């Protein structure tokens, strides 16, 4: 790839007159030592600049899922910090500056997927260039194709489980009642994983308020939208079949023992308004486990 020359500087003092109004609109101020140009606020401003009224902007912002918004926000903040070092205005940068930043991330060893997150975050919050979103500009698309060719994405997973070995290990642990809470927690995760095709984030969202036992298994209805949720699809449910022929591998038997063990440090089961996540930490204060902890 041909190196891209550093872009013409756009001095940061101009940011003061064009900066996005961030959390100050809600009565607060950004934390100290943190870039004041927040991705969500810049996105909201880009909607406002096109004449979209406030109520519609609220609904447009609601379309972004929490994890996506967090990922884009983190990518945008890194770019803002880089722009500050280069004395470039992050919300009115020329195309050359965008290309330079993406190339810099490539040269730093970032994967195609990571650089694509930067592109998307910039594209949504940055003003259009040549009447096109930044991420759809031909030069940006060509650069991303070059990155893809130079560093093709690798498979996310390079190894798989041998299920029969996992089952043999779980059976060798003994009865559920004899396991430590840590062993039981790990076993509970594995037997649920083996009986469904849910994502790690969906396992982490399992909530006892939305758990129903049936003669042939247990069903969890997820309490919020998932990554794959879309218009027209009902709330996702996760069904795990029982295995009465082998109680040591039965996810229902394991679940009943796990609920019994963790009941002492859970919220009041009668309070339907309080989150009661299935998986909680074995260590005080027994907070709900994150998806990264479950699949780690």
Secondary structure, 3 states (H helix, E strand, C coil): CCCCCCCCCCCHHHHHHHCCCCHHHHCCCCCCCCCCCCHHHHHHHHHHHCCCCHHHHHHHHHCCCHHHHHHHHHHHHHHHHHHHHHCCCCCCCCHHHHHHHHHHHHHCCCCHHHHHHHHHHHHHHCCCECCECHHHCHHHHHHHHHHHHHCCCCCCCCCCCCHHHHHHHHHHCCCHHHCCHHHHHHHHHHHHHHCCCCCHHHHHCCEHHHEEEECCEEEEECCCCCCCCCCCCCCCEEEEECCCCCCCCCHHHHHHHHHHHHHHHCCCCCCCCCCCECCECCCCCCCECCHHHHHC
